[in-house]
Structure formats: structure tokens, C-alpha cells
């Protein structure tokens, strides 16, 4: 059994553990020496130099023997508990016996009191008790060190997990913002081409005043589109104002053929919606309903708040011919704008929204959007830091 102790190198310990062991050694044997000094003084009367020398010698040997115990305990640390307990107790008995024999022999030689061998039992029992106390302190400090190490490892693992989670969340945020911007910027090219063609047509027929007015309206609409981030939320009131920038351009093209009917409840006016949420849906109505009907038509917007939900209904009077719902939702009908709007809302609200499309019996299409009802903390319906506000005459209800 003793041979197996030295077959394996001792367990590696850190600088902190060595420091702890040094404190244990110095503190423990300083305490034992203090107790020995007072016990010898009380038992044998006034002390002399031989007592001091005896105490120093036994402390030095105790340091050496406990260092031997330390090496033995560290070598068998990963052994089963029963094995460690048996070997440890046997080692304590051996070093206690060695320490007792040395103490008695040194005391006899220093004091010339030969009768101390008769007190061998008491000396040995005290030695066993001292080394058992040292063993208990060693194991207590060792287990505390292991618990502290495990705690530090757990804290490090938790910190790394939190950092990894933050990185994933940051990457997801970047991906979501990129997706929103991509969907947002897909909405403008078709409208821009149509508007430029309309301006070109007005110039060709010498309608320069209308062409100039339409150019100014287009620049204001594009400025509003560029000044607001795709994930910015504005109040519905300001969203309607921005929508009117677009509709003023369309009214220049269609004139009296385009009729607008907005019904916005007071509670819904300050509810927040993503910027330019309504424009692609209205653009679909302009393209597939108003432009296809010789008589034009009406575009209606109804907004209200019910049970903390913002409900918006956008409808048109249709093109005058029967068009199936499947065709309107296809990529050749109204599918691109509606699909982009749906994906944009999903990126912003996850699944806490709904977009429903219904055919109106008398003709036309109705799109119903339901969102969580949110309000701006600034109270003006604009995102923080946005100082560009539309004038009141740009809102028509």
C-alpha cells in the first residue's frame, strides 16, 4: 500500500494552493508551539532555555513530517474515499509515533529528566491528536480550494455563455435590420419609374407647371423615405401625412378619378406603426384597381383601436372587372408588395400581428392589418432625434 503511494506524481496545485499550505504550516505549528510553551511552563515550573530549544526542535520536525503527509495525501487524492481514509490514518499513526519518540528523546537529553518514558502513552496520544487536527485542517482547506476553483470555472462558463448569447443576439439584430432594409428598398423602384414616366409625359404635352409640382412632391416623398430608417416607428397620424406625399403625386396623374376616404379614430392617430407601412399596399391599389378602371375609384383607410390592438383596413373599389383572389395574391398580381409587407412585419413583431386579404362583394380588395397598439414615450409620434416634421396641411382625413 505504501509503495502505491509513490507510483504516481502528486496532483498539480496552483500558486494559490501553495500559499494556503504555507499559511497552514506556519499558523498551525506556531499555535502548537505556543500551547507547548505554556503547558511546559505550567507543568514544570519556570522555563529555561532547554524548553525553548525543545519547542523549536519539535516544531521543525513537525513541519517536516506534515510536509511528508502533504505529499502522501496529494498522491492519493483521486483514490476512492475508503482507500484515502485508511492510508491517511495509517500515515498519521506512523508520523505521530516518530514525532513522539523524537520529542521524548529530545526532552530527556535537554532536561536530563529520564522518567518521561513512563508518560509515553500521554505524549503519543497528544501527538496523534495534533496530527489528526492538521489532517482535518488540510482536507478542509483542500476541499474549499476545489470548491472555489469549481465556482470560478462555473462563473467563467456562464460569462462565456452570456457573451456568446450577446454575440448571437447582435448577429440576429444585424440580420433582421438588413432584412428590413432590403424589404423596404424593394418597394420604391416601380413607383419611381411610373412617376418619372408621368413627369416625362407632362413635359411632352407642355404641362410644365404640373410636371414641376409633381417633381417637388416626388422629392419630398423620397426625402421622407430616406430620412426614416426602415425599422423606425411613427405615429399613424404622421404615417398618413407621409402617405399623402405619395397620394399627391398620384392625384396629379389621375386627377378627379382618385377619391380618398380616410377614417382615423382619435385613439389610433398616435398609435405607432412602421414607417411607410401603408404606401406599398396603396400603391398596389393604384396599380391594380384605380389605374385599370376608366372611371378611377376610391381608396379608403379605416383605423381604430380595440382591446389594445391597432386595426387598419385599407380598401379600394376595384378595377371594374372580376379578378380572383388567387391572382391578386400571386406574383403577377398584388403579391410582391403584400409579401414584403408581411415579411417586414414578421421581422418587427415576430408572430404578434396579422395581415388578412378579403375580396369586397361589390368589387375591390380589402387588406386588414392588426398590430400591437404602441405609443411613443416622447408624445409627438416621432422617434427620438427626428426633427423633420410634416406640416398639418399634409394630413388629410
DAZI-V211788 format. One line per field, one symbol per residue. ss: DSSP state (a for helix, b for strand, c for the rest). psi: psi as a letter, one per 40 degrees, with the letter a starting at -180 (. if undefined). Layout:
ss=???
psi=???
//
This chain:
ss=caaaacccccccccaaaaaaaaaaaaaaaaaaaaaaaaaaaaaaccccaaaaaaaaaaaaaaaaaaaaaaaaaaacccccaaaaaaaaaaaaaaaaaaaaaaaaaaaaaaaccaaaaaaaaaaaaaaaaaaaaaaaaaaaaaaaaaaaaaaaaaaaaaaaaaaaaaaaaaaaaaaaaaaaaaaaaccaaaaaaaaaaaaaaaaacccaaaaaaaaaaaaaaaaaaaacccccbbbaaaaaaaaaaaaaaaaaaaaaabbbbbbbcaaaacbbbbccccaaaaaaaaaaaaccccccbbbbbbbbbbccbbbbbbbbccccccccaaaaacccccaaaaaaaaaaaaaaacccbbbbbbbcccccbbbbbbbbccbccccccccccccccccaaaccc
psi=dddddediiihiiidddddddddddddddddddddddddddddeahiadddddddddddddddddddddddddddedeiiddddddddddddddddddddddddddddddefheeedefdddddddddddddddddddddddddddddddddddddddddddddddddddddddddddddddddeeddddddddddddddddddefgdddddddddddddddddddehideihiiddddddddddddddddddebeehhhhhghiddedeihiiifdddddddddddecddehdeaahhihhhihhffhhhhhhiieieeihhiddddeieebeddddddddddddddebefiihihihhdeiaihhhhhihhiihddeeeiihehehiiideehh.
//
